[in-house]
Amino acid sequence: MRRQASRGAGPDVRKVLEWLRRHTGVHAALVTDGAGAAESCTAGFPHEVLGQLTPLLMRMSGGQLATAVTQSGELHVRCEALGPHGPRPVLVAAGPSKPTSDAIALISHTGSFLALLRRAGRSDRIWHDYQHRTHQLRFAVLSALLSGEPLLARRMTTGAVPPLLDADRLRLYLLQCPSADREEIARAYQDPSGYHGSGLMVRCPVFACHLICVFTDDEEPGAPGGKLHGHPETLLRLVRDNPRYALGVSGGHPLHAAAEAYGQAAHALAAAHAAPGRVAFYHGRSSLEGVLPRRASQEWARVLLRPLDTTTKTSTDITRLTMNMPRSAVARLLGLSRNTVTAHVKRVEASLGLDLTDVRCRAAVHLALTLSSSVPFTGSGYDQPNSTLDDLLRTERAAAWAAATLRPLQARHRRTLQAWIDANTDAQRAARDLGISRNTIRTHLRTAESALGLDLLTAGTGVHDVVHALHIAGLRAA
């Protein structure tokens, strides 16, 4: 029983029926519907019997009979319905002579055994379905939060609202671990409601080694004397005990700013690989959009993005996603083909008249999109902005931001970054231009990633900051 129930592919009914044939001499079949379709049977079972028994099998499957004995030609046939709920499967045993009392007992025992196996298999399927659906619900809630819509997340969970959605603030923990471990971790700490105490653990649909964990912001991790409790403390313990794990932790954010929290956690994770204990907490730095002249930057962004007013929202939203992750990752996230994602991006490129495969164009559009999201445009329309992007980046505050961003870099790593950007983030071209190997380029980029605390090589969310910082430094040097 244990061997059969533990089979990952379900019980081996044929093996059970062959065991019955060896011990009784009768052929057997398990019929799973009233039309006489056999799910499994012994080798040599006389299938013509099932066609003759169709009316009887329909009555037994419907619950009108539990056991029946009949004759089909020269064969003695015994039928037993299995289980309490219809439509019930029927065990059919056929032999040339009337079965002995011991054979009848073995047939009944086999029927009970098969009923238990099927019930165990059904329970296992129900359990797997429950795990799948709870993951889908957690992912839906996380997606709503990342879209800045906590009320939508709340509507999705009517009747079973997770404590996270009753909190004022959240903190995002991005755990990097082997892909196979993610499901085990999420399942091990899941509560009966399908959540994880005060938060959610969700397998990242884009990066196979990431587990996205969102919890209420009850503590100040990384602060002097600050301690973590509950599942956040568990994540730290997992990283401490597993050399292949790393953890990036965001700052605290209101619920509608989960996307910003994710970006911070991704940057922190990039720094975590070289951090003590492989854990890094995001320490706030000024954003470029926050140091630019507000009115002038709004005008510039509005004029740059105005052609998108005639582009579908779907194409714009998909392009916005490609600003922060590779197109193949966006395709996996949305369940689309990569060609479909590319088609949407090309529509936006045609509207803007820009090549978004160029890293500098992409950085400019990303900055404009960020400005339009963080500071809604409030002025009247403009045909031309009063300032160009270079004008905005020549300000003293922008220069101070660039200097602070690039300060942690060693000179050789800064040269590598500049060459990598000049090569449109093509490591092979950068290696050729610098006369070093591609592996050396990637090693320098990994070191720069840790020093800057910016994600350059996984999702690439920090590349835009590097592009602007290097450009500002170039403007100051000119």
Salt bridges, closest charged atoms under 4 A:
GLU18 OE2 - ARG14 NE 3.24
GLU18 OE1 - ARG21 NE 2.96
GLU39 OE1 - ARG118 NH1 2.93
GLU80 OE2 - ARG78 NE 3.32
ASP124 OD2 - HIS128 NE2 3.63
ASP166 OD1 - ARG154 NH2 2.80
GLU183 OE2 - ARG187 NH2 2.99
GLU183 OE1 - ARG203 NH1 2.19
ASP217 OD2 - ARG169 NE 3.72
ASP217 OD1 - ARG171 NH2 2.82
GLU220 OE1 - ARG171 NH2 3.49
ASP241 OD1 - ARG240 NE 3.70
GLU299 OE2 - ARG295 NE 3.46
ASP309 OD2 - ARG302 NH2 3.02
ASP317 OD2 - LYS313 NZ 2.66
ASP383 OD1 - ARG306 NH1 3.70
ASP390 OD1 - HIS471 NE2 2.74
ASP391 OD1 - ARG394 NH1 3.81
GLU396 OE2 - ARG476 NH1 3.31
ASP422 OD1 - ARG360 NH2 2.72
GLU449 OE1 - ARG446 NH1 2.85
